[in-house]
Amino acid sequence: MRDRRGSLLQASLLRLVRRGAWGHAQRLLEKSHPADIAQVLDRLTEADRKAVFDLIRSHEERAEVLCLLQFSARADLVIELEPATAGQILRNMSADDAADILRELPRERVDEILASLGESGADIESLLGYPEDTAGAIMSPEYFALSENLTAKEAIERLQQQGEAEASFYVYVVDDRNYLVGVLSLRQLILQPPYTLLRDSMVLDPIRVTTDTDQEEVASMVARYDLLALPVVDHSSCLVGVITVDDVIDVMREEATEDILKLAGTTVEEVTSPGLLRGAWIRFPWLAASFVGGFGGILVLSSFEDLLTATVHMAFFIPIILGMGGNVGSQCSMVVVRGIATGRLDISSVGRIIGHEVGTSVLLAVTFAFVLGSGAVLLGFGPTTLPLVVSLGMFISMVLAAAVGALLPVLLSRAGFDPAVASGPFVTTSIDVIGILGFCLVAYALL
């Protein structure tokens, strides 16, 4: 339903803009939800996107739309604005959203926009000092923090005076040094007797992360403990910010997109900065690895030239054996990569991970090896031992593929690399070479 509404809005806006009916286009935008406008802008060309964005009158609505845009579209729009105009728009965003957009801009442009913000840009500038993809980079410096010496009645009065802040469903309790010592939900606070001290009713030692915690670990903790927000502290346990569940959802979407693209042998950069030459350059190393592996397969086959010449019927079964091995390896690799990313699999338990994947694949390999051997019997060509050869070849290819597909992501993760890269050409190439070698060795032994 939403996609249909977005398509209708896109068609209407483009028609009005190209006719020069600016007034009608502005009125249509005023009646549209910022999320629908953002969805439309993501689909437009750069020129049409800028023309439509310029029609949005309110800086507040512009800020909402920019926060909802994906990939590099928002950076392209902001970089075209005057620094003062960009600053006025960023003032209507939370500091973490503004910092997220500024990270995509050249440093000199960022300095100009921050200068236009004056003192109000201090929070944004402090967030830009944290490494990308860490808790410090995605946190908001706006939160509720109250002294442990306040009573419940005083705390409620302070909250009423403080106004809006991120994660307003939690109240964080700090001591005189601003060290995080406890937490209360608003519900817990309201139900307390008026003169109960916060230190007597708070939950001690709340779950927290430090500013240098990786954003994937932050997302995992929020999901594991079913939190709406997560406090961020520095290395002295001083409260410096909070990460809300909507920020975590953005992280999950970003990390999932990144993993999916790596599984396909490409990167987020190709999506955010599309172009023929750039796309070809990004994909080249992955395809080159596949090409080298395929050439290795040719060398392996050439070593068994006499066998293939004498039993040419073997070659008929190579595609299905390699195809089944490749599919099993990719399945195992994807299961392990996702398990590591979500924290479901512990990379220290290598034996258990490989044992589970290989065990599953053995059951499948027995089934398909029997079916392939039966098919070879029905076809009736080649030596009488050919059905046994292709059955064993299928079995060995699938089992080895499962072991390689499960082992490579674990080894890469333990070495500090992103395990998602293992599900690209590395797994496919390794499985092809190993599958060919296994099949030919079985054939050489039995034929």
C-alpha positions in Angstrom: 0.0 0.0 0.0 2.8 2.4 0.9 4.7 1.6 -2.3 1.6 2.4 -4.3 1.1 5.7 -2.5 4.8 6.5 -3.1 4.5 5.7 -6.8 1.5 7.9 -7.2 3.2 10.8 -5.3 6.3 10.4 -7.5 4.3 10.4 -10.7 2.3 13.5 -9.6 5.3 15.4 -8.4 7.3 14.8 -11.6 4.4 15.8 -13.8 3.9 19.0 -11.8 7.6 19.9 -11.7 8.1 19.3 -15.4 5.1 21.4 -16.2 6.4 24.2 -14.0 3.4 24.0 -11.7 5.5 24.9 -8.6 2.6 26.1 -6.5 0.6 22.9 -7.0 3.7 20.8 -6.3 4.3 22.6 -3.1 0.8 22.1 -1.9 1.0 18.4 -2.7 4.2 18.2 -0.7 2.6 20.0 2.3 -0.1 17.3 2.3 2.4 14.4 2.1 4.0 12.5 5.0 7.8 13.1 5.2 8.4 9.3 4.9 6.6 9.2 1.6 8.5 12.3 0.4 11.8 10.6 1.3 10.8 7.4 -0.5 10.0 9.4 -3.6 13.3 11.4 -3.4 15.3 8.1 -3.2 13.8 7.0 -6.5 14.4 10.3 -8.4 17.5 11.4 -10.5 19.8 13.9 -8.8 18.4 16.9 -10.7 14.7 16.0 -10.0 15.5 15.2 -6.4 17.0 18.7 -5.9 14.1 20.4 -7.6 11.5 18.6 -5.4 13.6 19.1 -2.2 13.8 22.9 -2.9 10.0 23.0 -2.9 9.8 22.0 0.7 9.3 25.3 2.6 9.7 24.3 6.2 13.2 23.7 7.6 11.6 21.3 10.1 10.1 19.2 7.4 13.3 19.3 5.3 15.1 18.0 8.4 12.6 15.1 8.8 12.9 14.2 5.1 16.7 14.2 5.2 16.8 11.9 8.2 14.7 9.4 6.3 16.6 9.4 3.1 18.9 6.5 2.2 22.4 6.2 1.0 24.2 9.3 -0.4 21.1 11.2 -1.5 21.0 13.4 1.6 24.7 14.3 1.3 24.1 15.3 -2.3 21.2 17.6 -1.2 23.0 19.2 1.8 26.2 19.9 -0.1 24.2 22.0 -2.6 22.8 24.3 0.1 24.4 27.4 1.5 26.1 26.7 4.9 23.6 29.0 6.7 20.6 27.2 5.2 22.1 23.8 5.9 22.7 24.9 9.5 19.1 26.0 9.9 17.9 22.6 8.7 20.4 20.7 11.0 19.1 22.6 14.0 15.8 20.8 13.6 17.5 17.4 13.9 18.8 15.5 16.8 22.6 15.8 17.2 23.2 12.1 16.2 21.2 12.4 12.9 23.0 15.7 12.0 26.4 14.2 12.7 25.5 11.1 10.6 24.8 13.4 7.6 27.8 15.5 8.1 30.1 12.5 8.0 29.2 12.0 4.4 30.4 15.5 3.4 33.9 16.8 2.7 35.7 18.2 5.8 35.9 21.8 4.6 32.1 21.8 4.0 31.5 20.3 7.5 33.6 23.1 9.0 31.5 25.8 7.2 28.2 24.3 8.4 29.4 23.9 12.0 30.6 27.5 11.9 27.1 28.7 10.9 25.7 26.7 13.8 27.8 28.4 16.4 27.5 27.1 20.0 24.5 25.0 19.1 26.8 22.8 17.0 29.0 21.7 19.9 27.1 18.4 20.4 27.3 17.6 16.7 31.0 18.4 16.6 31.7 16.2 19.7 29.9 13.2 18.0 32.0 13.7 14.9 35.1 13.0 17.0 34.1 9.4 17.6 35.1 6.7 15.1 32.4 5.7 12.6 30.4 2.6 13.4 30.9 2.9 17.1 28.5 3.6 20.0 29.9 7.1 20.4 29.1 8.0 16.8 25.5 6.9 16.9 24.5 8.0 20.4 22.5 11.1 21.3 23.9 13.5 23.9 20.3 14.4 25.0 19.0 12.2 27.8 17.4 12.3 31.3 20.0 12.0 34.0 19.1 12.8 37.7 21.0 12.8 40.9 20.6 9.7 43.1 19.9 12.0 46.0 16.6 13.3 44.6 13.2 12.0 45.8 10.7 10.6 43.4 8.6 13.8 43.7 11.6 16.0 42.9 12.6 13.8 40.0 9.1 14.1 38.4 9.2 17.8 38.8 12.7 18.0 37.2 11.4 15.9 34.3 8.5 18.2 33.7 10.8 21.2 33.6 13.5 19.6 31.4 11.4 19.2 28.3 12.1 16.7 25.5 15.1 14.4 25.4 16.1 11.2 23.7 15.0 8.0 25.5 12.5 9.8 27.6 11.1 6.4 28.7 14.1 5.8 30.9 15.6 8.0 33.7 19.3 7.5 34.3 20.6 8.0 37.8 24.0 9.5 38.3 26.1 10.4 41.4 27.9 13.7 42.1 30.6 12.8 39.5 28.0 12.1 36.8 28.9 8.4 37.0 26.1 6.1 35.9 24.9 4.2 39.0 21.3 3.2 38.2 18.2 3.4 35.9 14.5 3.7 36.3 11.7 3.5 33.8 9.2 6.3 33.9 6.6 3.8 35.0 8.7 2.7 37.9 9.4 6.3 38.9 5.7 7.4 38.8 4.7 4.4 41.0 7.2 5.2 43.7 6.1 6.9 47.0 6.8 10.7 46.7 9.6 10.9 49.2 11.5 7.7 48.2 15.1 8.5 47.2 16.1 7.4 43.7 19.1 5.5 45.0 16.7 3.4 47.1 14.4 2.5 44.1 16.6 2.4 41.1 17.9 -0.7 39.3 21.6 -0.9 40.1 24.4 -1.5 37.6 22.4 -1.0 34.4 23.4 -2.5 31.1 25.6 -0.1 29.3 28.2 0.3 26.5 31.3 2.4 26.2 31.8 5.0 23.4 34.2 2.7 21.4 31.8 -0.3 21.4 31.1 -1.5 17.8 27.6 -0.7 16.6 26.9 -4.3 15.8 27.5 -5.3 19.4 25.2 -2.4 20.5 22.4 -3.8 18.3 23.0 -7.3 19.6 22.7 -6.1 23.2 19.5 -4.1 22.6 18.0 -7.2 21.0 19.3 -9.6 23.7 18.0 -7.6 26.6 14.9 -6.2 24.9 15.8 -2.6 25.6 14.3 0.6 24.3 17.5 2.5 24.9 21.0 1.8 26.0 23.2 4.3 28.0 26.7 5.1 26.7 29.6 5.8 29.1 33.2 6.8 28.7 36.0 4.6 30.1 35.6 6.2 33.6 31.8 5.2 33.7 30.7 8.8 33.2 27.4 9.0 31.3 27.8 10.8 28.0 24.9 9.7 25.8 22.2 7.3 25.0 21.3 5.1 22.0 17.6 4.6 21.2 16.0 1.7 19.6 15.3 3.6 16.3 19.0 4.2 16.0 19.6 0.5 16.5 17.0 -0.4 13.8 19.0 1.8 11.4 22.2 0.0 12.4 20.6 -3.4 11.8 19.4 -2.4 8.4 22.8 -0.9 7.5 24.7 -4.0 8.7 22.2 -6.4 7.0 22.5 -4.5 3.7 26.3 -4.6 4.0 26.4 -8.3 4.6 24.0 -9.1 1.8 26.1 -7.1 -0.7 29.3 -8.8 0.5 27.6 -12.2 0.0 27.0 -11.1 -3.6 30.7 -10.0 -4.0 30.2 -6.3 -4.0 30.0 -3.4 -1.4 27.8 -0.7 -0.1 29.9 1.8 -2.0 28.5 0.5 -5.4 25.0 1.3 -4.2 25.7 4.6 -2.6 27.9 5.9 -5.5 26.6 4.2 -8.7 28.6 4.4 -11.9 29.9 2.0 -14.6 33.6 2.4 -13.9 33.2 2.4 -10.1 30.9 -0.7 -10.2 33.3 -2.6 -12.4 36.3 -1.6 -10.2 34.5 -2.8 -7.1 33.4 -6.1 -8.5 36.7 -6.9 -10.3 38.7 -8.3 -7.3 35.9 -10.7 -6.4 35.5 -11.9 -10.0 39.2 -12.1 -10.4 39.4 -14.5 -7.4 36.6 -16.6 -9.0 38.5 -16.6 -12.3 41.8 -17.7 -10.7 39.9 -20.5 -8.9 38.2 -21.6 -12.1 41.6 -21.7 -13.8 42.8 -23.8 -10.9 40.0 -26.2 -11.7 41.1 -26.4 -15.3 44.6 -27.4 -14.1 43.2 -30.1 -11.8 41.1 -31.5 -14.7 44.1 -31.4 -17.0 46.0 -33.6 -14.6 43.4 -36.4 -15.2 43.3 -36.0 -19.0 43.9 -39.7 -19.6 41.1 -40.7 -17.3 38.7 -38.2 -18.9 39.7 -39.3 -22.4 39.1 -43.0 -21.5 35.8 -42.3 -19.7 34.3 -39.3 -21.3 31.0 -40.0 -19.7 32.4 -38.7 -16.4 32.3 -35.1 -17.8 28.5 -35.3 -18.1 28.2 -35.4 -14.3 30.7 -32.6 -13.4 28.2 -29.7 -13.7 25.7 -31.3 -11.3 28.3 -32.4 -8.8 29.9 -28.9 -8.7 26.5 -27.2 -8.6 25.3 -29.2 -5.6 28.6 -28.7 -3.8 28.4 -25.0 -4.5 24.9 -24.7 -3.2 25.6 -26.6 0.0 28.7 -24.6 0.7 26.8 -21.3 0.1 24.0 -22.4 2.4 26.4 -23.4 5.2 28.4 -20.2 4.8 25.3 -18.0 5.0 24.0 -19.8 8.1 27.3 -19.4 9.9 27.8 -15.7 8.8 24.3 -14.8 10.0 24.8 -16.7 13.2 28.0 -14.9 13.9 26.5 -11.5 13.1 23.5 -12.1 15.4 25.6 -13.6 18.2 23.8 -16.9 18.0 27.0 -18.7 17.2 30.1 -18.6 19.3 33.2 -18.6 17.1 35.2 -20.3 19.8 33.1 -23.4 19.3 34.6 -24.2 15.9 34.1 -28.0 16.2 30.4 -27.7 17.2 29.7 -25.3 14.3 31.4 -27.4 11.7 30.0 -30.7 13.1 26.4 -29.4 12.9 26.8 -28.1 9.3 28.6 -31.2 8.1 26.2 -33.5 9.9 23.2 -31.8 8.2 25.0 -32.0 4.8 25.9 -35.7 5.2 22.1 -36.5 5.4 21.5 -34.5 2.2 24.6 -35.9 0.5 23.5 -39.5 1.1 20.1 -38.7 -0.4 21.3 -36.9 -3.5 24.2 -39.3 -4.1 21.8 -42.2 -4.1 19.5 -40.4 -6.6 22.4 -39.5 -8.9 23.7 -43.0 -8.8 20.3 -44.4 -9.7 20.0 -41.9 -12.5 23.4 -43.1 -13.9 22.2 -46.7 -13.8 19.0 -45.7 -15.7 21.1 -43.8 -18.3 23.1 -47.0 -18.9 26.2 -45.5 -20.5 29.8 -45.7 -19.5 31.6 -48.4 -17.3 29.6 -50.5 -14.9 31.3 -48.7 -12.0 30.3 -45.2 -13.2 27.2 -45.0 -11.0 29.3 -45.8 -7.9 31.9 -43.2 -9.0 29.3 -40.4 -9.4 27.6 -41.3 -6.2 30.8 -41.1 -4.2 31.8 -37.9 -6.1 28.5 -36.2 -5.2 28.8 -37.3 -1.5 32.4 -36.1 -1.2 31.8 -32.8 -3.0 28.8 -32.0 -0.8 30.4 -32.9 2.5 33.7 -31.1 1.8 31.7 -28.1 0.6 29.8 -28.0 3.9 33.1 -28.1 5.9 34.7 -25.4 3.8 31.5 -23.2 3.8 31.3 -23.4 7.6 35.0 -23.2 8.4 36.0 -20.2 6.3 33.7 -17.6 8.0 34.8 -18.8 11.4 38.5 -18.5 10.5 38.0 -15.1 9.0 36.0 -13.9 12.0 38.7 -15.1 14.4 41.4 -13.4 12.4 39.5 -10.1 12.7 38.0 -9.9 9.2 34.4 -9.6 8.2 33.1 -13.2 7.8 30.6 -12.1 5.1 33.4 -12.0 2.5 33.8 -15.8 2.9 30.4 -16.4 1.2 31.5 -14.7 -2.0 34.1 -16.0 -4.4 36.3 -17.6 -1.8 33.8 -20.3 -0.8 32.6 -20.9 -4.4 36.1 -21.1 -5.8 37.4 -23.4 -3.0 34.5 -25.7 -3.4 34.8 -26.0 -7.2 38.5 -26.9 -7.0 38.0 -29.3 -4.1 34.9 -30.9 -5.7 36.7 -31.5 -9.0 39.7 -32.9 -7.2 37.6 -35.2 -5.0 35.5 -36.5 -8.0 38.6 -37.2 -10.1 40.4 -39.0 -7.4 37.4 -41.3 -6.8 37.2 -41.9 -10.5 40.9 -42.6 -10.7 40.7 -45.1 -7.9 37.6 -47.0 -9.1 37.9 -46.7 -12.9 
